[in-house]
Amino acid sequence: MLVSSVMQMKWLLISIAAGALVCAACSTPAVRTDAVQPSLPAAFEQAAPGGGDAWPRPGWYRAFGSEELSALEDEAARGNLDRAAAQARVQQALARARAAGAARLPSVDFGADVTRVTGRTGGESARETDWSALLSASYELDFWGRNAALGRSARWSTLASRAEADTVALTTSAAVADTYFQVLSSRERLDIARSNLRIAQDVLSVVQARFDAGAVGAMELAAQRAAVANARLVIPALEQVEGEARATLALLLGRVAQGFEVNGTLLATLAVPEVAAGLPSELLRRRPDVAAAEYALQSAHADLQVARASMFPSITLTLAGGMQNPAVQAAVTTLAGTGPAFSATAGVVQSIFDGGRRRAVRDEARAREQELLATYRSAVLASLKDTQDALSAVSHLQGQRDLQQENLDQCERAFAAAQARFRAGSGDFLNVLDSQRSLQAARDQLSQYRLARLRSVINLYKALGGGWQQSAAAP
């Protein structure tokens, strides 16, 4: 009898497994992102000549030639709290993927229980102790591919979490470089402001001497004193900007702002690296945010398959074996005594009425897939725009380099000539005042230009993915 039951169960398992293989062969493939992404241009506008042989490397910030910046970037990689939180989210996704993968394997449990039964009737009493120690295994046949789709969804979600963590890392790295340059720019502008103050004070001493000699009037003296006061007012504001930038940099490193110091002082000591943009088609494989959007879309597609499979019956097989007393417990036939016991169960469950809940879940999954499809297309377009904007900024700022330097040189010559003529008593004070203001503005403008040019290169590195390498561990 037992042999016959086992053979029947064997053929049942073979039949169900064959059906599952047929159903699995009809499972929906992953989304082809190359078929849904927007059309890409053949090349970027404003792209530098030379093609795409100079994509950023992971250590792109070292190209600026600052050992201090490299050390700060390495410290941020270890201490930045946003990166730590992103890595924790990756670990959560990995755990969910392991849990989803476990659903495709049988679950094995051990159970033991003891039951003491006592009864009395008609002046007679009886006692009985029933116990069992059974090892049971249950397995849900993935007849409709639900558990397989759950596993795919979890694996795609894990890849998306990793890409999102890499996006946070790239954003943090770019923010460290950008904030470091802001600190140096503030200090450079402070040096210029203090130099401008000294020049204004030197001119004031000459105007004061000529006023005492009766060569100039009170208006000229008041105007120069106002110029000195204005030059002095700029310094506290720049000191505040420098302090705030330093505090922001400390936060990016995961450090306390109090007592944090930066040694660098001048932007002019930094190198301005050059980088080629390559082709737009290559950009999609080099940006972690685009990859994250693609992985999220694939995960949503698998979730839709899960929702569809949940509308069909679930088939569960259960086997149990061990020792128990009585050997067989049944309503009709009970085999008394202690002995081995074995049971096999095959169950099918189909929801008849759930108020439309499963259909609603399926419709939600379908809408979620459409949402992430639009998000993926938007990420592709945004990556192209970011790169084009960065290339345009780099190109235009590079073209201003000689003009900025020429402007400063001419302002220095004009001020020197006006000051010399005024000292000699033949120049007009208004010319001195105007040339002094022009020189101050040109110096500050050149410093801000250096910062803008460095920041444009940072934005280009960031737009190109910062040397990110796409993971090959896709399902």
Summary of the structure (lengths in Angstrom):
residues: 475
radius of gyration: 37.8
end to end distance: 45.6
largest distance: 138.9
contacts: 1417
relative contact order: 0.15
helix: 63%
strand: 12%
